[in-house]
Amino acid sequence: MRVLIWLLALFALAVGLSLAAGYNEGYVLLVLPPYRVELSLNFFVVLLLAVLFLGYLALRTVVNTLRLPESVRRFREAKRREKAAQAFRDAVQNLFEGRYGHALKNAALAYEAGEARGLAALIAARAARAMRDDGREREWLERAAEHDRDVHVARLLITAKNHTDARRFDEAAQALETLNSGGQRHIAGLRLGLRIYRALNRWTDVVRIARLLEKHRALAPEPARLLKLRAHLESLRAKETDAKALVKYWDTIPAAERRVPQLAREAARALIAAGDGVAAQCLIEEQLEAEWDSGLAELYGQCRGGDMVSRIARAEKWLAAHPNDARLLLALGRMCRSRELWGKAQSYFEASLALEPTQAGYAELATLMDYLGRTEEANRLYRRAAELCSQAAPPTPAPVALADQQ
């Protein structure tokens, strides 16, 4: 409909102009002595329009001719930018496809052409790291640093990642800490930090990062729990000779993370080995009041120092609630023996062995019998403990198997 309306309008205009020209009897007289030119007004209008149109075309031709060098320059610049952008896109695709040589080549082309120079340098550095080319990796990281204003965060992350892949963990930690000093925390950086700090045995940082990742739901609860447990265990082992440091570290652990029997056993064992039986006693009592654990109950009998009588009384209260716990009975036997309660100690050891025959139980009872002068019975118990020890020992591979493997 729109085209039809325009056609009708043009036809109407043409008819109107033809009618107006037919009724127009005017003329134009041009005098240039000794010449005189007389033209009809209609012809003069047409001629004037034609001259104006031809003049416009001539002017446009001159202008375009003068602009031709600039147009050629712009065309070539556009082609260069298009080629550089294509090289950058190819570099990214090659990097993702694992074609590191092509990625490095295309990234270099994009960098030289000025296409996202910071990112191109980082792509080249990452590709060089994948190719184990340390020289070109350093070169491209230095070039990326020249454009740090645009790619500061990306450069530090790539630097830390490259150092981690090359097992240069100290340099990786330095790059990551520089990134974190800006007050920014990235999930990728935190995950990378787990790997770096585990390699450096910086378990306090591992715990901190695991908590952050769990808080931001970037780490599932179970892996986070295992990571924190491993970190706490390693930290306790590093302080196992310093009772004060052990107590101080244990106090920094949140209550929710303390409620792990394995962690509590390791802390109690370390405190006992460091000579602070009273602190170990308090730790065990706190844990057992919250949740029962036979391993902790057994360690309770190894605590030294403090009021042994009250300790025995507390353990006997626990025994009323857990009468069939062989490890608790073993602990009671040890505590009674330390107080020279020989009869009670013997009965507790025998009750423990009746529930669960263990090497430790036979050895403790044998030591008691030996101390009481019952040598024959002690020797029998020692032999039984040795038999259990040999049964628990792992089998030695046969020489034939080694020969077959060779």
Buried (B, 14 or more C-beta within 10 A) or exposed (E): EEEEEEEEEEEEEEEEEEEEBEEEEEEBEEEEEEEEEEBBEBEBBEEEEEEEEEEEEEEEEEEEEEEEEEEEEEEEEEEEEEBBBBBBEBBBEBBEEEBBEBBBBBBBBBBEBEBBBBBBBBBBBBBBBBBEBEEBBEBBBEBBBEBEEEBBBBBBBBBBBBBBBBEBBEBBBBBBBEBBEEEEEBEEBBEBBBBBBBBBEBBBBBBBBBBBBBEEEEBEEEEBBEBBBBBBBBBBEBBBEBBEBBBEBBEEBEEEBBEBBEBBBBBBBBBBBBEBBBBBBBBBBEBBEEEBBBBBBBBBBBBEEBEBEEBBEBBBEBBEEBEEBBBBBBBBBBBBBBEEBEEBBBBBBEBBBEBBEBBBBBBBBBBBBBEEEBEEBBEBBBEBBBEBEEEEEEEEEEEEEEEEEE
